[in-house]
Amino acid sequence: KKTGGVTQPFPEKLMEMLTKEGSNRSMVVGWLPHGRAFIVRKPLAFTKEIMPKYFRQSKLTSFQRQLNLYGFRRMTQGADA
């Protein structure tokens, strides 16, 4: 019987992706030095090579929308940017 719902919540998938890919592919995606934020350095490589491994969506805008839904915010200035 199918129970429906999400097998692994988005924040858990995000953390798994950042833990694995951040150490292996830090030129594409990874934590900033202070560890309070992450950065997608190469959006094209991120959407083609990394996103399909962890998420159903394949568009960066869909990924950003999901981040916003969970309260993540884009930072363009300040100490954490």
ZADO-1210 file (C-alpha; in nm, 4 decimals, padded with zeros to 6 digits):
<atoms>
<atom x="00.0000" y="00.0000" z="00.0000" code="LYS" pos="1"/>
<atom x="00.1311" y="00.3402" z="-00.0927" code="LYS" pos="2"/>
<atom x="00.1269" y="00.5938" z="00.1859" code="THR" pos="3"/>
<atom x="00.1892" y="00.8930" z="-00.0371" code="GLY" pos="4"/>
<atom x="00.3776" y="01.1959" z="00.0826" code="GLY" pos="5"/>
<atom x="00.7435" y="01.2806" z="00.0687" code="VAL" pos="6"/>
<atom x="01.0027" y="01.0095" z="00.1206" code="THR" pos="7"/>
<atom x="01.2727" y="01.2511" z="00.2316" code="GLN" pos="8"/>
<atom x="01.1905" y="01.6136" z="00.3146" code="PRO" pos="9"/>
<atom x="01.3573" y="01.8858" z="00.1077" code="PHE" pos="10"/>
<atom x="01.5757" y="02.0190" z="00.3934" code="PRO" pos="11"/>
<atom x="01.7185" y="01.6696" z="00.4506" code="GLU" pos="12"/>
<atom x="01.7923" y="01.6260" z="00.0798" code="LYS" pos="13"/>
<atom x="01.9529" y="01.9704" z="00.0736" code="LEU" pos="14"/>
<atom x="02.1779" y="01.8878" z="00.3690" code="MET" pos="15"/>
<atom x="02.2747" y="01.5532" z="00.2146" code="GLU" pos="16"/>
<atom x="02.3555" y="01.7225" z="-00.1157" code="MET" pos="17"/>
<atom x="02.5652" y="01.9946" z="00.0496" code="LEU" pos="18"/>
<atom x="02.7496" y="01.7421" z="00.2646" code="THR" pos="19"/>
<atom x="02.8377" y="01.5113" z="-00.0245" code="LYS" pos="20"/>
<atom x="02.8745" y="01.7495" z="-00.3152" code="GLU" pos="21"/>
<atom x="03.0187" y="02.0348" z="-00.1114" code="GLY" pos="22"/>
<atom x="03.3273" y="01.8303" z="-00.0352" code="SER" pos="23"/>
<atom x="03.3528" y="01.6605" z="-00.3770" code="ASN" pos="24"/>
<atom x="03.2354" y="01.9388" z="-00.6091" code="ARG" pos="25"/>
<atom x="03.2947" y="02.2582" z="-00.4137" code="SER" pos="26"/>
<atom x="03.3605" y="02.4498" z="-00.7364" code="MET" pos="27"/>
<atom x="02.9941" y="02.3947" z="-00.8291" code="VAL" pos="28"/>
<atom x="02.8102" y="02.4125" z="-00.4947" code="VAL" pos="29"/>
<atom x="02.9216" y="02.4309" z="-00.1331" code="GLY" pos="30"/>
<atom x="02.9182" y="02.6003" z="00.2029" code="TRP" pos="31"/>
<atom x="03.0628" y="02.9470" z="00.2474" code="LEU" pos="32"/>
<atom x="03.3638" y="02.9588" z="00.4848" code="PRO" pos="33"/>
<atom x="03.1594" y="03.0704" z="00.7881" code="HIS" pos="34"/>
<atom x="02.9206" y="02.7751" z="00.7415" code="GLY" pos="35"/>
<atom x="02.5975" y="02.9757" z="00.7734" code="ARG" pos="36"/>
<atom x="02.5155" y="02.9846" z="00.4019" code="ALA" pos="37"/>
<atom x="02.5828" y="02.7958" z="00.0826" code="PHE" pos="38"/>
<atom x="02.6528" y="02.9110" z="-00.2712" code="ILE" pos="39"/>
<atom x="02.5821" y="02.7718" z="-00.6177" code="VAL" pos="40"/>
<atom x="02.8947" y="02.8825" z="-00.8014" code="ARG" pos="41"/>
<atom x="02.8166" y="02.7206" z="-01.1388" code="LYS" pos="42"/>
<atom x="02.4387" y="02.7144" z="-01.1938" code="PRO" pos="43"/>
<atom x="02.4516" y="02.5272" z="-01.5264" code="LEU" pos="44"/>
<atom x="02.6666" y="02.2441" z="-01.3902" code="ALA" pos="45"/>
<atom x="02.4526" y="02.2391" z="-01.0759" code="PHE" pos="46"/>
<atom x="02.1267" y="02.1903" z="-01.2681" code="THR" pos="47"/>
<atom x="02.2689" y="01.9350" z="-01.5134" code="LYS" pos="48"/>
<atom x="02.4932" y="01.7231" z="-01.2903" code="GLU" pos="49"/>
<atom x="02.3957" y="01.7617" z="-00.9242" code="ILE" pos="50"/>
<atom x="02.0254" y="01.8458" z="-00.9014" code="MET" pos="51"/>
<atom x="01.9032" y="01.5310" z="-01.0820" code="PRO" pos="52"/>
<atom x="02.0768" y="01.3133" z="-00.8207" code="LYS" pos="53"/>
<atom x="01.8849" y="01.4652" z="-00.5305" code="TYR" pos="54"/>
<atom x="01.5711" y="01.6429" z="-00.6534" code="PHE" pos="55"/>
<atom x="01.2879" y="01.5784" z="-00.8975" code="ARG" pos="56"/>
<atom x="01.2974" y="01.9304" z="-01.0371" code="GLN" pos="57"/>
<atom x="01.5609" y="02.0204" z="-01.2923" code="SER" pos="58"/>
<atom x="01.5171" y="02.3979" z="-01.3118" code="LYS" pos="59"/>
<atom x="01.7119" y="02.6340" z="-01.0916" code="LEU" pos="60"/>
<atom x="01.4045" y="02.8554" z="-01.0442" code="THR" pos="61"/>
<atom x="01.2097" y="02.5568" z="-00.9044" code="SER" pos="62"/>
<atom x="01.4965" y="02.4859" z="-00.6640" code="PHE" pos="63"/>
<atom x="01.4991" y="02.8523" z="-00.5568" code="GLN" pos="64"/>
<atom x="01.1220" y="02.8450" z="-00.5044" code="ARG" pos="65"/>
<atom x="01.1608" y="02.5377" z="-00.2830" code="GLN" pos="66"/>
<atom x="01.4307" y="02.7152" z="-00.0809" code="LEU" pos="67"/>
<atom x="01.2025" y="03.0159" z="-00.0353" code="ASN" pos="68"/>
<atom x="00.9198" y="02.7895" z="00.0787" code="LEU" pos="69"/>
<atom x="01.1420" y="02.6651" z="00.3630" code="TYR" pos="70"/>
<atom x="01.2481" y="03.0155" z="00.4659" code="GLY" pos="71"/>
<atom x="01.5851" y="03.0378" z="00.2943" code="PHE" pos="72"/>
<atom x="01.6708" y="03.3834" z="00.1647" code="ARG" pos="73"/>
<atom x="01.9103" y="03.5049" z="-00.1018" code="ARG" pos="74"/>
<atom x="02.1885" y="03.7174" z="00.0403" code="MET" pos="75"/>
<atom x="02.3624" y="03.9699" z="-00.1797" code="THR" pos="76"/>
<atom x="02.5339" y="04.1902" z="00.0776" code="GLN" pos="77"/>
<atom x="02.6454" y="04.1888" z="00.4370" code="GLY" pos="78"/>
<atom x="02.8723" y="03.9652" z="00.6418" code="ALA" pos="79"/>
<atom x="02.7126" y="03.6395" z="00.5263" code="ASP" pos="80"/>
<atom x="02.7040" y="03.7178" z="00.1535" code="ALA" pos="81"/>
</atoms>
